[in-house]
Amino acid sequence: MAITEPNKGRAVPPMSRLREERRALNRYDLVRRATAILDDYGIADLTMRRLARELDIAPSALYWHFANKQQLLGAVADHVLAPLAESDRRDVPWQERIDFLCSALRDALLSHKDGAELVSASFASGQTSLMITVLDRLAEAAITAGLGAVPAALAARSIVYYVLGYVADEQSRLQWDSAGALQDGQSFLADGAGLTDPTAQFGFGTRLLVDGIDQLARQSSPIG
């Protein structure tokens, strides 16, 4: 017989069923199902309750794997960033390594609906470990360029903020465009010289950052 929680008026599965559900759940499969919700409905619908409903289980069974929604979002963010885990180019000049990492991060974010918003939120809350890996690799490249440890770390964060911000705007425009809400010429920012290709725009911004790092490395930095 189902047990009813006080003042909530809803049935709660017996403890034996909860234990069975917890044992049956696999964290990797949960993250994959949560990612599917993200891709189909967006980050606003990615909640513990929605995931439990999709799996036809009690929401409390999910807390065996994720303490809260932030941990769930962080796990999905790391799943989105998984292609970057083994993707790096240490054997090329530091400029090319930064360009490669920026492009790989952008591709990963674009491969999922609201990818930039999800990763940005998880990064801010400290719930994504793979973003730390990306930061470390970017900082390593900046050190190779000649920066000290502190300015290299700041440069790495500046690059990450640029990529997250650019892709967040890019995905927002893509969503508005697909809904028919943007007029001609509004899909992507034009630079005044006909550069309307988003990849070309993104690459221009990356080059600015790389050139800035190179210039800073040539100077004596008061930081670090």
C-alpha positions as CSV (number, residue, x, y, z in Angstrom):
1,M,0.0,0.0,0.0
2,A,1.3,3.4,-0.9
3,I,2.3,5.8,1.9
4,T,0.9,9.4,1.8
5,E,3.2,12.2,3.0
6,P,1.6,14.6,5.5
7,N,0.1,17.8,3.9
8,K,1.2,16.8,0.4
9,G,-1.7,14.6,-0.7
10,R,0.4,12.5,-3.0
11,A,1.4,8.8,-2.9
12,V,5.0,7.9,-2.1
13,P,6.4,4.6,-3.2
14,P,7.3,2.2,-0.4
15,M,11.0,2.1,0.7
16,S,11.5,-1.3,-0.9
17,R,10.5,0.2,-4.3
18,L,12.8,3.2,-3.8
19,R,15.7,0.9,-3.1
20,E,15.0,-1.1,-6.2
21,E,14.8,2.0,-8.3
22,R,18.1,3.3,-7.0
23,R,19.9,0.1,-7.7
24,A,18.4,0.0,-11.2
25,L,19.6,3.5,-12.1
26,N,22.9,4.0,-13.8
27,R,24.5,7.5,-13.5
28,Y,25.7,7.5,-17.0
29,D,22.3,6.5,-18.4
30,L,20.7,9.2,-16.2
31,V,23.0,11.9,-17.6
32,R,22.3,10.7,-21.2
33,R,18.5,10.9,-20.6
34,A,18.9,14.3,-19.0
35,T,20.9,15.5,-22.0
36,A,18.1,14.3,-24.3
37,I,15.7,16.5,-22.3
38,L,18.1,19.4,-22.7
39,D,18.2,18.9,-26.5
40,D,14.5,18.4,-26.9
41,Y,13.1,21.1,-24.5
42,G,16.0,23.3,-23.3
43,I,17.6,24.1,-20.0
44,A,14.4,25.4,-18.4
45,D,12.8,22.0,-18.5
46,L,15.9,20.1,-17.2
47,T,14.8,19.5,-13.6
48,M,15.0,16.5,-11.3
49,R,11.2,16.2,-11.4
50,R,11.1,16.2,-15.2
51,L,13.9,13.6,-15.4
52,A,12.1,11.4,-12.9
53,R,8.8,11.7,-14.8
54,E,10.6,10.7,-18.1
55,L,12.0,7.7,-16.3
56,D,8.8,6.9,-14.5
57,I,10.4,6.8,-11.1
58,A,10.1,8.7,-7.9
59,P,12.2,12.0,-7.8
60,S,13.7,10.9,-4.5
61,A,15.4,8.0,-6.3
62,L,17.5,10.5,-8.3
63,Y,19.0,12.0,-5.1
64,W,21.0,8.8,-4.7
65,H,23.1,10.0,-7.6
66,F,22.7,13.8,-7.5
67,A,22.4,15.8,-4.3
68,N,20.5,18.7,-6.1
69,K,19.7,20.1,-9.5
70,Q,23.0,21.9,-9.6
71,Q,24.9,18.6,-9.5
72,L,22.6,17.2,-12.2
73,L,23.3,20.2,-14.5
74,G,27.0,19.9,-13.8
75,A,27.0,16.3,-14.8
76,V,25.2,17.1,-18.0
77,A,27.6,20.0,-18.7
78,D,30.6,17.6,-18.4
79,H,28.7,15.3,-20.8
80,V,28.4,18.1,-23.2
81,L,32.1,18.9,-22.8
82,A,33.2,15.2,-23.0
83,P,34.6,15.6,-26.6
84,L,37.2,18.0,-25.1
85,A,38.5,15.5,-22.6
86,E,40.8,13.7,-24.9
87,S,41.0,16.5,-27.5
88,D,44.1,18.7,-27.3
89,R,47.1,19.7,-29.5
90,R,50.2,20.2,-27.5
91,D,52.4,19.5,-30.5
92,V,51.6,22.8,-32.3
93,P,52.5,26.4,-31.6
94,W,50.7,27.9,-28.7
95,Q,48.6,30.2,-31.0
96,E,47.3,27.2,-32.9
97,R,46.6,25.3,-29.6
98,I,44.4,28.2,-28.3
99,D,42.6,28.4,-31.6
100,F,42.0,24.7,-31.6
101,L,40.7,24.7,-28.0
102,C,38.4,27.6,-28.7
103,S,36.9,26.0,-31.7
104,A,36.5,22.6,-30.0
105,L,34.8,24.3,-27.0
106,R,32.5,26.2,-29.4
107,D,31.6,23.1,-31.3
108,A,30.8,21.2,-28.1
109,L,28.5,24.0,-26.9
110,L,26.7,24.3,-30.2
111,S,26.1,20.5,-30.4
112,H,23.4,20.8,-27.7
113,K,20.5,23.1,-27.2
114,D,21.3,25.9,-24.6
115,G,24.8,24.4,-24.3
116,A,26.5,27.7,-23.6
117,E,23.9,28.7,-20.9
118,L,24.2,25.3,-19.3
119,V,28.0,25.2,-19.2
120,S,28.2,28.8,-18.1
121,A,25.9,28.2,-15.2
122,S,27.7,25.0,-14.1
123,F,31.0,26.7,-14.4
124,A,29.9,29.6,-12.2
125,S,28.6,27.2,-9.6
126,G,31.7,25.1,-9.7
127,Q,29.9,21.9,-10.8
128,T,31.8,21.2,-14.0
129,S,35.3,19.6,-13.8
130,L,36.0,19.6,-17.5
131,M,35.8,23.4,-17.7
132,I,38.7,23.4,-15.2
133,T,40.6,21.1,-17.6
134,V,40.0,23.6,-20.5
135,L,41.2,26.4,-18.3
136,D,44.3,24.6,-17.4
137,R,45.1,23.9,-21.1
138,L,44.6,27.5,-22.1
139,A,46.7,28.7,-19.2
140,E,49.4,26.3,-20.2
141,A,49.4,27.6,-23.8
142,A,49.6,31.2,-22.4
143,I,52.6,30.3,-20.3
144,T,54.2,28.8,-23.4
145,A,53.7,32.2,-25.0
146,G,55.7,33.8,-22.2
147,L,53.2,34.9,-19.6
148,G,53.6,34.3,-15.9
149,A,51.3,32.0,-14.0
150,V,48.9,34.7,-12.8
151,P,48.4,36.6,-16.1
152,A,48.2,33.2,-17.9
153,A,45.4,32.1,-15.7
154,L,43.6,35.5,-16.2
155,A,44.1,35.1,-20.0
156,A,42.6,31.6,-19.9
157,R,39.5,32.9,-18.1
158,S,39.2,35.8,-20.5
159,I,39.2,33.3,-23.4
160,V,36.6,31.1,-21.8
161,Y,34.3,34.0,-21.0
162,Y,34.6,35.1,-24.7
163,V,33.7,31.7,-26.0
164,L,30.8,31.2,-23.6
165,G,29.4,34.7,-24.3
166,Y,29.8,34.4,-28.1
167,V,28.1,31.0,-28.3
168,A,25.3,32.1,-25.9
169,D,24.5,35.0,-28.2
170,E,24.9,32.7,-31.2
171,Q,22.5,30.1,-29.8
172,S,20.0,32.8,-28.8
173,R,19.9,34.2,-32.3
174,L,19.6,30.7,-33.8
175,Q,16.6,30.0,-31.6
176,W,14.9,33.4,-32.4
177,D,15.7,32.9,-36.1
178,S,14.2,29.4,-36.2
179,A,11.1,30.9,-34.6
180,G,10.9,33.5,-37.4
181,A,11.3,36.4,-34.9
182,L,14.4,38.0,-36.6
183,Q,14.4,40.2,-39.6
184,D,16.8,39.8,-42.5
185,G,20.3,40.7,-41.4
186,Q,19.6,40.2,-37.7
187,S,20.6,36.5,-37.6
188,F,24.2,37.4,-36.9
189,L,26.0,40.6,-36.2
190,A,27.6,42.2,-39.3
191,D,31.0,43.8,-38.9
192,G,30.3,46.5,-41.4
193,A,32.5,44.8,-44.1
194,G,30.2,41.9,-44.9
195,L,31.6,39.4,-42.3
196,T,28.4,37.7,-41.5
197,D,29.6,34.1,-41.2
198,P,29.5,33.3,-37.5
199,T,32.6,31.0,-37.7
200,A,34.6,33.8,-39.3
201,Q,33.4,36.3,-36.7
202,F,34.3,33.9,-33.9
203,G,37.8,33.3,-35.4
204,F,38.3,37.1,-35.6
205,G,37.6,37.4,-31.9
206,T,39.9,34.5,-31.1
207,R,42.7,36.1,-33.1
208,L,42.3,39.4,-31.1
209,L,42.8,37.4,-27.9
210,V,45.8,35.5,-29.2
211,D,47.4,38.7,-30.4
212,G,46.7,40.3,-27.1
213,I,48.4,37.5,-25.3
214,D,51.4,37.7,-27.6
215,Q,51.7,41.5,-27.1
216,L,51.4,41.1,-23.3
217,A,54.1,38.4,-23.3
218,R,56.5,40.8,-25.1
219,Q,56.1,43.3,-22.4
220,S,57.2,43.1,-18.8
221,S,53.9,42.3,-17.0
222,P,53.4,43.8,-13.5
223,I,51.1,40.9,-12.7
224,G,52.7,37.6,-11.5
